[in-house]
Structure formats: structure tokens, C-alpha cells
């Protein structure tokens, strides 16, 4: 059983939706359009945590710069 105190390196769609606090449908659409970092090994869509963290930092900076 995975240790709940250790974050996984890759999130499932459910885990990622919870992590980003957005609906799963929005997440699927963003992944499909390449708007959010994801990988698709076979039929599953997975989200590398490191890439998501980098993406969120860039998005926060971009939004801060455009609101000034």
C-alpha cells in the first residue's frame, strides 16, 4: 500500500483534479489540447507532478504579469 505522506510522481485524472481543484472534464479538455502537461501511455492520461508544479508556477507568473 502506498504511503499517503509521500506524493506520487505521476497523478491519475482523479488525483490531478483534486490537486488542481478543477473538474475532471476541464482537465481532460486541457490535456487533449496540450494546455496542461500530461502523458498518455495507452488509454490512460497521467499527469507528472513535477511538470504540473512547473506549469502552475509559469501560469501564476503569466497571470500576475498580465494583470498589472
N, C-alpha and C positions, 0 to 999 in steps of 0.2 A: 504494500500500500504506500503511495507517495506521501512524503512528509508535507503537511499543509503549511509549514513555515517556510518551505523552500519554493520559490516561484518557478514555474516551468519555463523552459527556454522557448517553447512554442505553445501558443494558445489555440484551443479549438474555437469554433464560432461562438459557442455559449460563453466560454471563458473570456474571449476578447470583447464580446458585447458587454459583459459585466465590468470588465476592466476599463473600457472606454465610456461606459454608461450611455450606450446608444442602442437602438433597436437592432436585432439581428438582420432584419431586411435591409436597413440602411447600410449595415456592414457588408452584406453580400453585394449590394449595388456598388459601393465604393471599391471593393476588391475587384469586381468584374471590370470596372472602368480604369483600374490601375491607380486609383486615387489614394489608396492606403496599401502599405506593404503586406503582401501575402504570398503564399506559395500554394500550389495545387498538385500535390502528389496523388495522382489518380483522381478519384471523385471528391475527395475531401479538400476543404480550404483550411489552411493553417496560417497562423499569424505569429512570426518570430517576435518575441517580446523586445529584444534589443532594437530591432528595426522600428517597432511601434513607438518605443520611447524616443528614438531619434526623430521620427516623423512628428510626434506630438510637440517636441521642442521646436522644430522648424515651423510648425503651424502656429504655435503660440507667438513666436518671434514675428512671423509674417503678419499675423493679425494685429499685433501691437504696433508694428511699423505702418500699417495701412490706416490705423485709427488716429494717428497723430496729425 
